[in-house]
């Protein structure tokens, strides 16, 4: 036993473990980190169930970015007795609106027709940057490489999962462990208001807004994100938190 905190890291849509690369050096010193696979299933429920079945830890903390945060909340809904801490980064606890649902299939078709790398560069990168400035060249290149490495089939499955995701308001209200809500002040996809809403639902929440960052704060402001995650992992949990409702 290493004595390090078990920590599951969940990347956003069309993102790989590279999304967490700036944090891994520091996190690996205090946590036993595992980056979850969000590529195999077409529903959030199935993605969460697969992770819960395959993780080696009985109890663990989860940090999820964007789609990863959505899956993290579903894992918490399915197995509240296993989740000790929850960090939600640039994400949304609400179900998708009908207007957004209607856009998913055209987006899937467009990405297929133009190629996933071109789609990521022309459609995703502009939305991932901060309102006042675009992503850096390095972050743009990484975003496109991650998307290209996963491919269109993964984009399709993930888009369907996001389209049909459940609302997690009640899930958050019931979670009493340490929770971190982290977002960029200029996120065009998941604004501060979403994170403020989540913070009000969670009994033990810390809200951290990173000034000037957009939708990819782990890359845009890596030191600030690392600092926030380390502080969150240092927060104590109630001795019985990981055991509540634990099946015999």
Backbone as CSV, one residue per row, in Angstrom:
resi,resn,N_x,N_y,N_z,CA_x,CA_y,CA_z,C_x,C_y,C_z
1,UNK,0.841,-1.194,0.000,0.000,0.000,0.000,0.874,1.241,0.000
2,UNK,0.569,2.186,-0.908,1.386,3.387,-1.019,0.982,4.442,-0.016
3,UNK,-0.265,4.378,0.506,-0.745,5.414,1.403,-1.219,6.648,0.678
4,UNK,-1.089,6.670,-0.651,-1.551,7.830,-1.414,-3.049,7.747,-1.668
5,UNK,-3.641,8.908,-1.812,-5.078,9.018,-2.062,-5.439,8.403,-3.412
6,UNK,-6.404,7.479,-3.475,-6.864,6.991,-4.777,-7.618,8.100,-5.501
7,UNK,-7.196,8.420,-6.719,-7.769,9.549,-7.458,-8.048,9.153,-8.896
8,UNK,-9.309,9.269,-9.285,-9.724,9.034,-10.662,-9.819,10.362,-11.387
9,UNK,-9.124,10.477,-12.518,-9.158,11.669,-13.352,-9.948,11.354,-14.617
10,UNK,-10.953,12.167,-14.917,-11.797,11.935,-16.079,-11.700,13.125,-17.032
11,UNK,-11.219,12.896,-18.262,-11.069,13.994,-19.223,-12.393,14.343,-19.899
12,UNK,-12.403,15.494,-20.564,-13.580,15.932,-21.290,-13.720,15.243,-22.634
13,UNK,-14.749,15.632,-23.375,-15.009,15.030,-24.682,-13.824,15.217,-25.617
14,UNK,-13.479,14.163,-26.324,-12.363,14.142,-27.280,-11.036,14.532,-26.644
15,UNK,-10.935,14.322,-25.336,-9.676,14.578,-24.633,-9.109,13.261,-24.102
16,UNK,-7.801,13.208,-24.024,-7.095,12.035,-23.519,-6.430,12.374,-22.185
17,UNK,-5.608,11.456,-21.694,-4.868,11.698,-20.461,-3.968,12.926,-20.565
18,UNK,-3.643,13.344,-21.795,-2.795,14.531,-21.974,-3.425,15.784,-21.379
19,UNK,-4.748,15.795,-21.246,-5.415,16.950,-20.636,-4.912,17.195,-19.225
20,UNK,-4.538,16.107,-18.532,-4.102,16.195,-17.132,-2.585,16.216,-16.990
21,UNK,-1.850,16.198,-18.101,-0.390,16.107,-18.026,0.234,17.210,-17.163
22,UNK,-0.223,18.471,-17.245,0.415,19.508,-16.422,0.253,19.294,-14.917
23,UNK,-0.772,18.521,-14.521,-1.015,18.296,-13.095,-0.382,17.010,-12.566
24,UNK,-0.052,16.083,-13.449,0.286,14.740,-13.006,1.534,14.673,-12.128
25,UNK,2.535,15.462,-12.432,3.751,15.408,-11.622,3.463,15.676,-10.153
26,UNK,2.693,16.723,-9.886,2.363,17.077,-8.502,1.346,16.117,-7.908
27,UNK,0.329,15.746,-8.693,-0.706,14.854,-8.168,-0.159,13.473,-7.854
28,UNK,0.754,12.988,-8.687,1.285,11.641,-8.466,2.074,11.533,-7.170
29,UNK,2.520,12.663,-6.638,3.257,12.617,-5.372,2.324,12.429,-4.178
30,UNK,1.072,12.787,-4.336,0.153,12.700,-3.199,-1.017,11.749,-3.449
31,UNK,-1.173,11.297,-4.693,-2.332,10.476,-5.028,-1.928,9.330,-5.949
32,UNK,-2.675,8.246,-5.848,-2.544,7.116,-6.766,-3.522,7.391,-7.911
33,UNK,-3.023,7.956,-9.010,-3.874,8.493,-10.071,-4.168,7.458,-11.160
34,UNK,-5.384,7.492,-11.646,-5.805,6.672,-12.777,-6.680,7.529,-13.671
35,UNK,-6.388,7.557,-14.977,-7.201,8.311,-15.928,-8.227,7.361,-16.534
36,UNK,-9.493,7.679,-16.367,-10.562,6.804,-16.815,-10.797,6.862,-18.314
37,UNK,-11.323,5.776,-18.848,-11.639,5.646,-20.274,-13.111,6.002,-20.486
38,UNK,-13.354,7.052,-21.271,-14.723,7.486,-21.565,-15.036,7.331,-23.045
39,UNK,-14.534,6.269,-23.659,-14.642,6.130,-25.115,-15.518,4.970,-25.563
40,UNK,-15.966,4.111,-24.651,-16.521,2.827,-25.074,-18.045,2.771,-25.161
41,UNK,-18.746,3.682,-24.541,-20.193,3.540,-24.400,-20.933,4.771,-24.921
42,UNK,-22.239,4.585,-25.169,-23.061,5.645,-25.753,-23.987,6.312,-24.744
43,UNK,-23.883,5.939,-23.478,-24.661,6.615,-22.443,-23.758,6.934,-21.257
44,UNK,-24.110,7.991,-20.569,-23.377,8.365,-19.357,-23.511,7.272,-18.308
45,UNK,-24.689,6.677,-18.239,-24.915,5.627,-17.256,-23.989,4.435,-17.494
46,UNK,-23.840,4.028,-18.750,-22.979,2.881,-19.060,-21.508,3.213,-18.825
47,UNK,-21.097,4.427,-19.151,-19.714,4.842,-18.903,-19.402,4.782,-17.412
48,UNK,-20.314,5.294,-16.599,-20.100,5.281,-15.153,-20.084,3.859,-14.613
49,UNK,-20.999,3.039,-15.088,-21.068,1.649,-14.617,-19.794,0.885,-14.964
50,UNK,-19.256,1.097,-16.176,-18.030,0.421,-16.586,-16.867,0.809,-15.670
51,UNK,-16.749,2.088,-15.368,-15.669,2.543,-14.501,-15.807,1.950,-13.099
52,UNK,-17.012,1.968,-12.571,-17.221,1.445,-11.226,-16.889,-0.042,-11.136
53,UNK,-17.115,-0.763,-12.213,-16.820,-2.198,-12.226,-15.330,-2.490,-12.351
54,UNK,-14.597,-1.589,-12.987,-13.196,-1.885,-13.294,-12.193,-1.213,-12.360
55,UNK,-12.602,-0.190,-11.624,-11.654,0.467,-10.729,-11.239,-0.472,-9.600
56,UNK,-9.964,-0.443,-9.222,-9.492,-1.378,-8.197,-9.764,-0.929,-6.770
57,UNK,-10.233,0.303,-6.576,-10.365,0.850,-5.231,-11.805,0.735,-4.727
58,UNK,-11.993,0.402,-3.452,-13.354,0.427,-2.897,-13.881,1.844,-2.717
59,UNK,-12.956,2.776,-2.379,-13.319,4.176,-2.199,-12.271,5.041,-2.892
60,UNK,-12.681,6.209,-3.389,-11.759,7.040,-4.162,-12.333,8.440,-4.303
61,UNK,-11.480,9.350,-4.758,-11.896,10.699,-5.124,-11.934,10.801,-6.640
62,UNK,-12.774,11.700,-7.152,-12.901,11.879,-8.599,-12.727,13.352,-8.939
63,UNK,-11.911,13.615,-9.964,-11.839,14.942,-10.574,-12.214,14.789,-12.042
64,UNK,-13.249,15.494,-12.475,-13.715,15.366,-13.842,-13.804,16.700,-14.539
65,UNK,-13.322,16.731,-15.772,-13.385,17.936,-16.593,-14.493,17.794,-17.630
66,UNK,-15.389,18.764,-17.706,-16.415,18.827,-18.746,-17.213,17.516,-18.794
67,UNK,-17.136,16.750,-19.890,-17.835,15.470,-19.937,-17.383,14.553,-18.800
68,UNK,-16.115,14.632,-18.439,-15.621,13.836,-17.322,-16.327,14.171,-16.022
69,UNK,-16.661,15.437,-15.829,-17.428,15.827,-14.650,-18.836,15.274,-14.683
70,UNK,-19.424,15.223,-15.873,-20.770,14.670,-16.032,-20.778,13.186,-15.677
71,UNK,-19.767,12.458,-16.132,-19.667,11.038,-15.781,-19.370,10.872,-14.289
72,UNK,-18.548,11.759,-13.734,-18.245,11.691,-12.303,-19.522,11.812,-11.477
73,UNK,-20.399,12.720,-11.860,-21.654,12.873,-11.118,-22.529,11.633,-11.236
74,UNK,-22.510,10.985,-12.402,-23.282,9.756,-12.555,-22.674,8.620,-11.720
75,UNK,-21.353,8.565,-11.640,-20.717,7.580,-10.757,-21.145,7.811,-9.311
76,UNK,-21.190,9.064,-8.917,-21.632,9.401,-7.569,-23.086,8.987,-7.355
77,UNK,-23.922,9.168,-8.359,-25.320,8.756,-8.239,-25.442,7.245,-8.081
78,UNK,-24.658,6.514,-8.877,-24.753,5.051,-8.837,-24.106,4.441,-7.602
79,UNK,-23.040,5.058,-7.112,-22.289,4.452,-5.991,-21.837,5.529,-5.006
80,UNK,-22.775,6.163,-4.324,-22.398,7.249,-3.410,-21.492,6.790,-2.266
81,UNK,-21.570,5.517,-1.921,-20.757,4.988,-0.831,-19.275,4.882,-1.205
82,UNK,-18.948,4.987,-2.494,-17.552,4.809,-2.913,-16.809,6.135,-3.127
83,UNK,-17.530,7.227,-3.315,-16.893,8.500,-3.679,-16.646,9.331,-2.426
84,UNK,-15.371,9.652,-2.191,-15.000,10.399,-0.986,-14.909,11.902,-1.229
85,UNK,-14.371,12.283,-2.364,-14.267,13.703,-2.733,-14.673,13.840,-4.193
86,UNK,-15.147,15.044,-4.548,-15.609,15.298,-5.907,-15.091,16.645,-6.372
87,UNK,-14.385,16.661,-7.506,-13.936,17.921,-8.123,-14.540,18.006,-9.516
88,UNK,-15.257,19.068,-9.766,-15.942,19.286,-11.041,-15.357,20.516,-11.712
89,UNK,-14.798,20.311,-12.896,-14.065,21.368,-13.598,-14.734,21.648,-14.935
90,UNK,-15.144,22.900,-15.142,-15.696,23.327,-16.433,-16.779,22.378,-16.918
91,UNK,-17.801,22.170,-16.075,-18.810,21.162,-16.393,-20.209,21.675,-16.100
92,UNK,-21.196,20.785,-16.148,-22.600,21.173,-16.085,-23.394,20.018,-15.479
93,UNK,-24.149,20.288,-14.438,-24.925,19.234,-13.782,-26.300,19.047,-14.396
94,UNK,-26.688,19.920,-15.312,-28.020,19.875,-15.881,-28.110,18.903,-17.058
95,UNK,-29.303,18.388,-17.292,-29.560,17.625,-18.511,-29.484,18.569,-19.708
96,UNK,-29.237,18.010,-20.861,-29.135,18.825,-22.063,-30.510,19.387,-22.443
97,UNK,-30.534,20.631,-22.890,-31.784,21.238,-23.316,-32.212,20.653,-24.664
98,UNK,-33.499,20.684,-24.991,-33.954,20.197,-26.299,-33.255,20.895,-27.468
99,UNK,-32.959,22.173,-27.300,-32.277,22.904,-28.373,-30.878,22.355,-28.620
100,UNK,-30.160,22.068,-27.528,-28.824,21.504,-27.663,-28.886,20.058,-28.148
101,UNK,-29.882,19.312,-27.704,-30.028,17.933,-28.165,-30.186,17.876,-29.683
102,UNK,-30.939,18.811,-30.228,-31.198,18.806,-31.675,-29.947,19.092,-32.490
103,UNK,-28.939,19.687,-31.874,-27.703,20.017,-32.590,-26.730,18.851,-32.666
104,UNK,-26.921,17.831,-31.849,-25.907,16.783,-31.743,-25.731,15.998,-33.039
105,UNK,-26.821,15.561,-33.656,-26.666,14.766,-34.880,-26.026,15.572,-36.004
106,UNK,-26.450,16.821,-36.275,-25.741,17.604,-37.294,-24.251,17.764,-36.997
107,UNK,-23.895,17.894,-35.729,-22.474,18.009,-35.374,-21.739,16.702,-35.654
108,UNK,-22.356,15.590,-35.320,-21.753,14.290,-35.600,-21.532,14.127,-37.099
109,UNK,-22.544,14.489,-37.890,-22.437,14.365,-39.349,-21.365,15.301,-39.912
110,UNK,-21.304,16.504,-39.403,-20.303,17.457,-39.886,-18.889,16.973,-39.575
111,UNK,-18.694,16.448,-38.372,-17.368,15.941,-38.000,-16.964,14.760,-38.876
112,UNK,-17.935,13.931,-39.241,-17.645,12.807,-40.137,-17.270,13.309,-41.532
113,UNK,-17.992,14.295,-42.020,-17.800,14.761,-43.393,-16.499,15.540,-43.580
114,UNK,-16.144,16.343,-42.581,-14.947,17.180,-42.749,-13.704,16.561,-42.123
115,UNK,-13.882,15.524,-41.307,-12.752,14.903,-40.620,-12.642,15.444,-39.207
116,UNK,-12.330,14.572,-38.265,-12.366,14.961,-36.860,-11.309,16.006,-36.519
117,UNK,-10.139,15.943,-37.154,-9.105,16.938,-36.855,-9.546,18.324,-37.318
118,UNK,-10.077,18.412,-38.527,-10.552,19.701,-39.036,-11.726,20.211,-38.211
119,UNK,-12.601,19.313,-37.803,-13.739,19.720,-36.979,-13.257,20.281,-35.640
120,UNK,-12.322,19.590,-35.019,-11.800,20.073,-33.744,-11.163,21.446,-33.893
121,UNK,-10.432,21.645,-34.993,-9.719,22.914,-35.182,-10.674,24.065,-35.464
122,UNK,-11.692,23.811,-36.281,-12.564,24.916,-36.708,-13.757,25.132,-35.787
123,UNK,-14.236,24.066,-35.119,-15.448,24.187,-34.315,-15.193,24.168,-32.810
124,UNK,-14.286,23.307,-32.357,-14.086,23.163,-30.927,-13.088,24.167,-30.364
125,UNK,-11.958,24.314,-31.025,-10.914,25.210,-30.520,-11.433,26.627,-30.268
126,UNK,-12.218,27.221,-31.180,-12.718,28.571,-30.903,-13.603,28.651,-29.660
127,UNK,-14.314,27.573,-29.343,-15.164,27.572,-28.157,-14.396,27.261,-26.885
128,UNK,-13.283,26.580,-27.014,-12.504,26.207,-25.841,-11.675,27.368,-25.294
129,UNK,-11.308,28.299,-26.144,-10.528,29.441,-25.690,-11.351,30.392,-24.835
130,UNK,-10.662,31.289,-24.146,-11.351,32.305,-23.354,-12.070,33.289,-24.271
131,UNK,-13.049,33.979,-23.719,-13.811,34.940,-24.511,-12.914,36.034,-25.094
132,UNK,-11.898,36.438,-24.329,-11.086,37.580,-24.731,-9.845,37.210,-25.521
133,UNK,-9.528,35.905,-25.585,-8.342,35.513,-26.334,-8.437,34.046,-26.732
134,UNK,-7.853,33.673,-27.863,-7.919,32.277,-28.314,-6.965,31.398,-27.518
135,UNK,-7.127,30.096,-27.701,-6.160,29.159,-27.139,-4.783,29.428,-27.724
136,UNK,-3.760,29.126,-26.958,-2.400,29.245,-27.473,-2.181,28.243,-28.601
137,UNK,-1.137,28.446,-29.360,-0.810,27.518,-30.438,-0.570,26.118,-29.881
138,UNK,0.137,26.043,-28.761,0.435,24.734,-28.172,-0.841,24.031,-27.714
139,UNK,-1.747,24.764,-27.070,-2.984,24.154,-26.598,-3.911,23.809,-27.761
140,UNK,-3.881,24.617,-28.798,-4.656,24.308,-30.008,-4.161,23.013,-30.636
141,UNK,-2.853,22.906,-30.799,-2.270,21.706,-31.407,-2.600,20.463,-30.573
142,UNK,-2.530,20.587,-29.249,-2.824,19.450,-28.380,-4.296,19.058,-28.492
143,UNK,-5.181,20.029,-28.530,-6.613,19.748,-28.654,-6.899,18.967,-29.929
144,UNK,-6.289,19.375,-31.027,-6.503,18.693,-32.301,-5.898,17.292,-32.278
145,UNK,-4.714,17.160,-31.699,-4.074,15.841,-31.628,-4.890,14.873,-30.790
146,UNK,-5.413,15.342,-29.665,-6.224,14.473,-28.827,-7.467,14.005,-29.582
147,UNK,-8.126,14.926,-30.254,-9.326,14.570,-31.018,-9.001,13.585,-32.126
148,UNK,-7.908,13.823,-32.830,-7.529,12.950,-33.936,-7.180,11.553,-33.436
149,UNK,-6.548,11.471,-32.275,-6.157,10.159,-31.746,-7.371,9.336,-31.336
150,UNK,-8.464,9.982,-30.950,-9.668,9.256,-30.537,-10.581,8.946,-31.715
151,UNK,-10.722,9.888,-32.629,-11.455,9.604,-33.855,-12.951,9.886,-33.789
152,UNK,-13.581,9.741,-34.967,-14.984,10.108,-35.100,-15.918,9.174,-34.356
153,UNK,-15.624,7.882,-34.314,-16.517,6.954,-33.615,-16.646,7.312,-32.135
154,UNK,-15.543,7.697,-31.525,-15.590,8.119,-30.123,-16.389,9.414,-29.993
155,UNK,-16.178,10.352,-30.905,-16.939,11.597,-30.875,-18.441,11.313,-30.957
156,UNK,-18.818,10.391,-31.830,-20.235,10.046,-31.970,-20.784,9.458,-30.670
157,UNK,-20.080,8.481,-30.102,-20.555,7.861,-28.862,-20.647,8.894,-27.734
158,UNK,-19.626,9.714,-27.609,-19.627,10.707,-26.537,-20.714,11.754,-26.742
159,UNK,-20.951,12.135,-27.992,-22.004,13.117,-28.277,-23.377,12.573,-27.900
160,UNK,-23.624,11.305,-28.196,-24.891,10.690,-27.824,-25.040,10.614,-26.301
161,UNK,-23.956,10.284,-25.621,-23.995,10.217,-24.160,-24.312,11.585,-23.563
162,UNK,-23.688,12.621,-24.089,-23.946,13.976,-23.596,-25.370,14.412,-23.908
163,UNK,-25.849,14.049,-25.071,-27.200,14.437,-25.487,-28.253,13.898,-24.514
164,UNK,-28.074,12.673,-24.065,-29.103,11.993,-23.276,-28.781,11.932,-21.787
165,UNK,-27.870,12.734,-21.317,-27.446,12.661,-19.919,-28.568,13.084,-18.957
166,UNK,-28.556,12.519,-17.754,-29.573,12.890,-16.755,-29.191,14.148,-15.996
167,UNK,-30.184,14.762,-15.401,-29.943,15.875,-14.480,-29.418,15.310,-13.156
168,UNK,-28.437,15.999,-12.567,-27.801,15.477,-11.349,-27.983,16.403,-10.153
169,UNK,-29.015,17.214,-10.174,-29.246,18.135,-9.062,-29.374,17.388,-7.736
170,UNK,-30.192,16.353,-7.699,-30.389,15.613,-6.454,-29.127,14.879,-6.036
171,UNK,-28.360,14.420,-7.004,-27.107,13.727,-6.701,-26.159,14.637,-5.931
172,UNK,-26.017,15.875,-6.394,-25.109,16.816,-5.741,-25.630,17.207,-4.363
173,UNK,-26.906,17.410,-4.254,-27.483,17.814,-2.967,-27.206,16.788,-1.881
174,UNK,-27.145,15.520,-2.277,-26.966,14.444,-1.302,-25.508,14.196,-0.927
175,UNK,-24.557,14.791,-1.650,-23.145,14.494,-1.402,-22.598,15.416,-0.324
176,UNK,-22.041,14.823,0.728,-21.586,15.615,1.874,-20.069,15.687,1.974
177,UNK,-19.343,15.083,1.033,-17.886,15.109,1.078,-17.318,16.411,0.540
178,UNK,-15.992,16.583,0.644,-15.356,17.782,0.100,-15.559,17.874,-1.413
179,UNK,-16.013,19.023,-1.867,-16.290,19.230,-3.285,-15.594,20.496,-3.765
180,UNK,-14.975,20.391,-4.929,-14.319,21.532,-5.567,-15.048,21.837,-6.862
181,UNK,-15.470,23.083,-7.018,-16.037,23.561,-8.275,-15.046,24.542,-8.858
182,UNK,-14.498,24.205,-10.022,-13.435,25.011,-10.609,-13.794,25.365,-12.045
183,UNK,-13.646,26.640,-12.389,-13.972,27.072,-13.752,-13.147,28.279,-14.134
184,UNK,-13.040,28.491,-15.451,-12.425,29.700,-15.963,-13.440,30.828,-16.000
185,UNK,-12.976,32.027,-15.732,-13.894,33.175,-15.725,-14.426,33.485,-17.113
186,UNK,-13.750,32.967,-18.168,-14.161,33.266,-19.539,-14.508,31.988,-20.311
187,UNK,-15.014,31.000,-19.593,-15.447,29.755,-20.235,-16.699,30.039,-21.053
188,UNK,-16.642,29.757,-22.363,-17.774,30.016,-23.241,-18.814,28.901,-23.222
189,UNK,-18.452,27.716,-22.735,-19.346,26.567,-22.758,-20.010,26.301,-21.409
190,UNK,-19.255,26.446,-20.343,-19.774,26.183,-18.992,-19.471,27.405,-18.122
191,UNK,-20.361,28.382,-18.117,-20.075,29.657,-17.453,-20.016,29.543,-15.932
192,UNK,-19.548,30.604,-15.309,-19.426,30.641,-13.853,-20.760,30.320,-13.189
193,UNK,-21.857,30.807,-13.773,-23.172,30.613,-13.151,-23.496,29.142,-12.929
194,UNK,-23.075,28.273,-13.851,-23.311,26.840,-13.659,-22.589,26.334,-12.411
195,UNK,-21.373,26.789,-12.213,-20.576,26.332,-11.077,-21.076,26.945,-9.774
196,UNK,-21.566,28.172,-9.842,-22.192,28.774,-8.670,-23.421,27.983,-8.256
197,UNK,-24.222,27.574,-9.247,-25.398,26.755,-8.964,-25.001,25.448,-8.281
198,UNK,-23.967,24.781,-8.811,-23.533,23.520,-8.218,-23.000,23.726,-6.809
199,UNK,-22.253,24.804,-6.603,-21.694,25.080,-5.284,-22.789,25.274,-4.245
200,UNK,-23.915,25.838,-4.658,-25.019,26.048,-3.724,-25.723,24.742,-3.368
201,UNK,-25.606,23.749,-4.244,-26.235,22.458,-3.975,-25.405,21.600,-3.031
202,UNK,-24.094,21.722,-3.103,-23.191,20.843,-2.376,-22.936,21.378,-0.962
203,UNK,-23.153,20.573,0.054,-22.990,21.055,1.430,-21.568,21.490,1.787
204,UNK,-20.565,20.858,1.179,-19.175,21.173,1.530,-18.397,21.561,0.269
205,UNK,-18.783,22.679,-0.323,-18.229,23.072,-1.620,-17.257,24.238,-1.495
206,UNK,-16.216,24.170,-2.333,-15.297,25.295,-2.535,-15.385,25.686,-4.001
207,UNK,-15.666,26.951,-4.284,-15.738,27.449,-5.651,-14.462,28.203,-5.968
208,UNK,-13.809,27.809,-7.052,-12.566,28.467,-7.473,-12.725,28.928,-8.925
209,UNK,-12.664,30.226,-9.144,-12.765,30.805,-10.487,-11.380,31.285,-10.908
210,UNK,-10.900,30.797,-12.037,-9.570,31.163,-12.523,-9.723,32.283,-13.534
211,UNK,-9.247,33.441,-13.173,-9.421,34.619,-14.012,-8.705,34.451,-15.348
212,UNK,-9.430,34.759,-16.421,-8.848,34.756,-17.757,-8.830,33.413,-18.450
213,UNK,-9.199,32.344,-17.749,-9.167,31.015,-18.361,-10.486,30.723,-19.063
214,UNK,-10.402,29.855,-20.075,-11.580,29.415,-20.801,-12.006,28.028,-20.365
215,UNK,-12.279,27.156,-21.348,-12.849,25.841,-21.060,-11.803,24.782,-20.732
216,UNK,-10.522,25.083,-20.923,-9.468,24.101,-20.669,-8.493,24.613,-19.600
217,UNK,-8.978,24.869,-18.390,-8.093,25.461,-17.381,-6.912,24.577,-17.003
218,UNK,-7.029,23.243,-17.135,-5.885,22.393,-16.802,-4.690,22.706,-17.688
219,UNK,-4.949,23.179,-18.912,-3.885,23.559,-19.837,-3.596,25.053,-19.785
220,UNK,-4.633,25.862,-19.676,-4.478,27.316,-19.740,-3.870,27.889,-18.459
221,UNK,-4.228,27.305,-17.324,-3.736,27.794,-16.027,-3.329,26.598,-15.176
222,UNK,-2.325,25.863,-15.623,-2.007,24.584,-14.976,-1.627,24.704,-13.511
223,UNK,-0.862,25.722,-13.140,-0.430,25.842,-11.746,-1.606,26.122,-10.821
224,UNK,-2.535,26.970,-11.259,-3.701,27.293,-10.434,-4.577,26.065,-10.234
225,UNK,-4.744,25.271,-11.290,-5.553,24.052,-11.177,-4.865,23.052,-10.254
226,UNK,-3.571,22.877,-10.416,-2.835,21.948,-9.553,-2.957,22.351,-8.093
227,UNK,-2.764,23.630,-7.817,-2.870,24.130,-6.435,-4.251,23.840,-5.854
228,UNK,-5.299,24.083,-6.655,-6.666,23.858,-6.171,-6.918,22.377,-5.907
229,UNK,-6.427,21.511,-6.774,-6.634,20.077,-6.594,-5.867,19.542,-5.389
230,UNK,-4.656,20.014,-5.192,-3.873,19.565,-4.034,-4.564,19.978,-2.742
231,UNK,-5.071,21.215,-2.694,-5.781,21.672,-1.496,-7.049,20.867,-1.264
232,UNK,-7.754,20.527,-2.333,-8.979,19.717,-2.229,-8.663,18.319,-1.700
233,UNK,-7.590,17.711,-2.190,-7.205,16.383,-1.723,-6.777,16.386,-0.260
234,UNK,-6.331,17.534,0.226,-5.888,17.635,1.619,-7.051,17.808,2.588
235,UNK,-8.238,18.099,2.074,-9.386,18.280,2.952,-9.772,16.941,3.588
236,UNK,-9.991,16.927,4.882,-10.354,15.668,5.543,-11.778,15.248,5.193
237,UNK,-12.002,13.954,5.192,-13.350,13.428,5.028,-13.811,12.859,6.360
238,UNK,-15.111,12.776,6.538,-15.640,12.164,7.748,-15.203,10.701,7.789
239,UNK,-14.856,10.177,8.945,-14.348,8.797,9.033,-15.266,7.765,8.405
240,UNK,-16.561,7.998,8.438,-17.506,7.011,7.912,-17.988,7.350,6.509
241,UNK,-17.448,8.419,5.896,-17.981,8.867,4.610,-17.876,7.781,3.559
242,UNK,-16.710,7.165,3.425,-16.536,6.162,2.397,-17.294,4.878,2.680
243,UNK,-17.869,4.766,3.886,-18.549,3.527,4.242,-20.064,3.669,4.232
244,UNK,-20.594,4.885,3.989,-22.037,5.050,4.081,-22.739,4.193,3.018
245,UNK,-23.755,3.526,3.435,-24.568,2.685,2.544,-23.718,1.653,1.804
246,UNK,-22.562,1.347,2.347,-21.674,0.402,1.663,-22.276,-1.003,1.743
247,UNK,-22.407,-1.683,0.597,-22.964,-3.026,0.672,-22.059,-3.945,1.479
248,UNK,-22.637,-4.863,2.172,-21.851,-5.814,2.981,-21.087,-6.757,2.080
